[in-house]
Amino acid sequence: MTELELLGPRAYGDACGRAVLKASAEDFQVDEVLDIPLAGEGEHLWLWVEKRGLNTEEAARRIARAAGVPLRMISYAGLKDRQALTRQWFSLHLPGKADPELAAAEGADLKVLKVARHLRKLQRGAHSANGFTLRLTQLNADRDALQLRLQSIVEQGIPNYFGLQRFGYEGGNVHEARVYAERKVLPERRNLRSRLLSAARSYLFNRLLAERVADGSWNLARVGDLLAFTDSRSFFMAGEAECSDPRLAILDLHPTGPLWGAGVSPAGEAVQLQEQAIAQHDTPLVEWLVEAGMAHERRILRLPIGSLTWHYPEPDILQLEFVLPAGCFATVLVRELVDLLPAGQTDNPCVF
C-alpha cells in the first residue's frame, strides 16, 4: 500500500522540498511528559530512562533481567521509536523488595537517569504528551515556502493522521488484519492481536480523515459533527451555534472522527452518512473490530502543534521543537513540510 492510501492528501499542498530524518538517533528526540507527582514511597519503583537505538519493549526486557523480575512486572506509558533518542518512564512492581541494582541494564544505548518510589504502577497512556526535537538534515527546500507553511501550521494545525509506522512496512499490518477479518478470527498472540486491531482502526480513521481533507472540512465544524477539546475524550454534538464556537478558531475545539467499534456512530446528519459509507467500504474490518470487543471512540481530526518553534542550525538543517498529545505522530507534521529521503541518500544542496 502506498503512503497516500495509508494516510491521505496533505492539507497544505505539495511538500516544500526534501530532507532526511533520523540520519542519527539524535535527530529524533522524544521526551515523555508525565504530570504525576511521585509519592517517594510505595512498592513500585519508577525509572526515568534515556535510550538510544532501542525500542521500548527491548528496554523493558533489559530492565527486567537486571532487576531479576518477570517482564510482566515492568510497566510503561507508551511505546517509543527505536531509531531515536528518547526519555520515558518505566515502573517495576517490587512488593517487599529493596531497590534492585540496575547497572547490568545500562550501556551506551540505555541509561537510568532518575529513580523514585510510588504507590501505584505506571499505566499505559498515563503520559499527557510528548515533547519532540527533530532535525531535518540534507535539506533541499525553499526557506520562504517553509516559513509560510510552518506559520500556517501554527495558526491552523494539521490533519491528525495516524503515522505510517502504525501500519508496518508497505501497510503489512493492514493486509494481515484483513486476512484475519475475512477468516473472522483473532490472532492468538496478544501482542499481534493488539497490533493488528490498532492498525485496522487507524486505517479506517485515516480513510475518513482523508475524505475530510480532500473536501476541505478537516478543520471546520459541520452540523452533526461531534466536537472535542484537544485533551478530552468526551464530545458533544455540533448544531448551527456550535459551528461558530470561537474556540474552534483558536484550536481548542475540534471536529472528531470515529475509531470504529461496537455501536452506531452518534454523529448526526451528513456526518454520520459519510462515516457509514467508510464503514460499508470495509465491512469485514469493521465487523472484526466489533467482534473483538472494541468500543466506538472518537479522535480529533485536527491536531494543534503546541509550542512549535524552528530554526536553522546549519544552512541545510531545519530543527523543529514542539509538543504533541499522547497518541499523535510527529512524522505527520514532517510530512506536511517535506518529502523524506532515506538516510544516507544525498540530494542537491538546499535552496534559499
N, C-alpha and C positions, 0 to 999 in steps of 0.2 A: 504494500500500500504506500502511496506517496504521502509526502508531508501535507499537501493540500487536502487529500482525502481524510487524513487523520486529524488535522486541525481545521483549516478553513481559510478564507481570504484574510489578508491583513486589513486592518481598519484604515490605515493611512496611505495606502497605495504601495508602489514598488519600494523595495529596500533602497536605502541611500548609498549603498556600496557593499563592500565585502570586508571581512575580518576573520581572525582566528580567535576562538575562545578555548581556554584550557590548554594552551601550549605548555603550561606548568600548573601544578596544583595551586600555587599562589595566585593564579589568575582568576580563580573562582573561590572566594572565601565566604563562608556562611557562619553566622553566629546565632544560635538559638536564643530567642527572647522568652524568658520564663518568669512570670510575675507571681512567684510563690515564695513567701518568706519561710525560710527553713528554721525549724524549731531548735536545732542544736542538740537534740536528743531523740531517742527512739530506736527501733530495731531495723530501720532502713538507712543504709549508707548511700548518700548521693555523691556522685563524682562529676566534676566539670572536666571534660576530656577534649583535648585537641588531637585530631587525627588528620593524616595526610596520605592520600592514595589508598584509602582503606574504607570499605563501606561499613555501615552501622552494625550489621549482623556479624561481620568478621570481628569488629572491635568488641562486641558483646561476648563472643566466644573467647577471645583473648583474656578479657577481664574475668570471665567465669573460671577459666583454667587457673589463672594466677591466684584467684581468691579461694579456689578449692570448693566451689559450689556448683550445683547443676545450672545449666543455661536458663532453665525456667525461673530461676531466682533473680535474673537480670531484667530490668525494665528500661525502656527509653521512650521519649515522647514522639519521635518521628524518625524516619529514615533520611539519611543524608548521602549525597553523592560520593562515589569512590574517588573520582578524578577531581579532587577539590581539597582545600584546606578548611576544615570545619571544626567548630567548637560546639559541643552539645552535652546535655546531661544524661547520665545513666544512674540507676539506683540498684542496690543489692539488698536483698532481704537477708538479714543476719540476726535472727532472733536468738538472744542469749549469747551472742558471739562478739568478740573484740574486732576492731578494725583489722582486716587482713593486710598482709604485705603484698603490694601490687607491682613491685619492681619488675617481676617477670613478664608483665603485660606490656611494659613500656619499651620504647625503642625510638628510632628516628621517625617512625610513622605514627606513634601514639604516645601521648604524654598526659598524665593526670595532673591538672592544673590546680584543682581545689577539691577538698572533701568536706562533707558536713552530714551530720545525722538529722533524720527527720522521722516523724511519726507514721507517715504513710509512704507507700511506694509511688514512683513516678508513673502516671497513667499515660497511655497513648493519646496523643492530641492535646496534652496539657499545656504545651507551649502556645503563647498567644501570637507569635510572629517569628520571622527570621530576618536578620539583617544581612545584607549582601554587599560585598565589594568585588566588582567584576572588572577585569582588564581585557579589553578587546585589542589584540595585537595584530601586526601586519595590516593595519587599517588602510584601506583604499576607498575613500569616500569623500564626498563634498562636505566640508565642515559647515558651511552655511545651511545646507539642506538638513544636516544632522541637528543643528541648533534649532531650526524651525520644528523638526519632528519631535525633539525632546520637549520643547516648550508646549507643543500640542498635547503630548502625553501628560505633562504636569497638569494641564488645565482640564483634560477630558478623560484621562485614564486609558486603559487598553482592554480589548476583549479578554475575558478571564478563561481562556482555553486551558485545558489540561495539556501539559507539555508532552513532547514526543517520547520522553523516557518512560512515561506511563504505559506505552503501547509495545515496547520491545522493538527489536530490530525489524524494520520494514513492516511494522504492525503485527508481528508474530503473535503477540498476546491476544489481539482481537481475532485473528484467524483461529487460534486454539480455542478461544471462548466459543466461537461459532460451532466448532466441531462438537464440543460438549453440549451446547444448546440444542443442536439438531438431534443428538442422541438422548436428550432430556435427562442427563446425569450430571453429577458434580464430581470434580476431582476428589480423590480420597485424601491426598496430602493437603494439610491445612494451608501451608504457605502458597501452594499452587492455586488452590481454590480461591484464596483471598486475592491473589494477584490477578486472576482471570476475571473474577467478578468486578473488581475495581476497574480493570481495563474496559470491560463491556459497558459499564455505567458511564465511564469517562468518555468513551467514543460516542455514545448516544447523546450525551450532553453537548459535546463539540459539534455534532451534526446540527442540533437546534441552534446553537450559538452561531455557527457558520451561516445559517439562513438569516439570522438577525443582523449579522454584519453585512451580508450581501444586500439586504433591503434597507440598511441604514438605521435600524431600530435597536441596536445592541445597547446603546447608551441613552435611550429615551423610554419613558414610561408610556404604555398604551393602556387604554381602558381594558380591564380584565387581567392585567399583569399582577403578579404577586411581588410586592416590593419588600426589600430587606435592607437593614443597615449593614455596613461593611463587616462588623464583627459579631453579627447576631444571626442565630439560626431561626428566629421567628420571622414571620412575614404577614403582610396584610394586603387586601385587595385594593387595586387602584381603580377609582372612579374618575370622573372628569376633574374634580377638585384635586385629587392626589397626583394627577399627571402634571400639575403645575406647582407641586410642592417645591419651595425654594431649596430644600435640602438635596434635591436631585442635582441642581446646578453646582453645588459646592462639593459634590462627590461623597456625601454622607449616606445617601439613599440610592438604591439601585434596583432595576428590574432583575428578576431571577429566572433561572431555567430549571428544568426537572433533573434530579438524579433518580432514575427510574426504580420503582419497586412496587410493592402492593398498594392498591388504592388508586382511584381515579384522580387525575390532576385537579387540584382545587382552583386552577386558573379559570378565568371567565372568557366568554365570547370568543373572538377570533384567536386569542392567545391559546386557549385550550384546543381549538381545532388544529392549529399549527403543531402543537405538541403531540396530539393524537396522530397526525399524519406521519410524523417522525417515527412514532412507536409502531405504526402499521407497516412501515417500510422494513422494519427489523423485528417483526413479531416474535420469532423464536428467541432472540436475545432478551426481549422484554419479558416474555413468559418465563424464561430461565431465571432471570433476576427475581421475579416474584416467587417462583417455586423455591428459590434459595433462601427465602425469608427476608429479603431486602425490603426496607420500608421506603415509601416515596419521601424524598427530601428535596430541598431547594439549594441552589448555589447562585451567587450573584453573577450576572452576565458581564458586568463592568468591574474592572479591577483598578482602584486608585493606587498610584505608586507613591507610597509615603516617603517623605524626606528625600526626594530624588535630587541628587547633585551630580555634576560631571566636570571633568577637566582632562587636559591632555598632558600627562607627564612626559611624553615624548611625541614628536610630530606624528608618528604612526601608531600611537597607543591612545585609546579612549578609556578612561576609568570612570565607572559608574558606582555610586553608592546609594542604597535605597533600602526600604523595609517593606516586606510583604506579609500579609496574614498567613498563618499556617495553612498548608494545603494548596498554595498558589506557586506558580512556576516562574523563576527568573528568566528562563530561556524564552518564554513567551514575550517578555519585554524586549530582549535582544532581537528576536525575530521581526519586530516592528521597526528596527533600526537598520540592520544589515543582514546580508546572506552570510552564512558561516562557511569558511573553508576548513577542510581537515587540517588538524595540527601538523605542522611541518611543511605544508604546501605553501609555496611562495606565490606572491601576487605582485602586480605592478605597484610602484610607490604610491603613497596616498596623494589625493588631490585636494588642494585647498583653494 
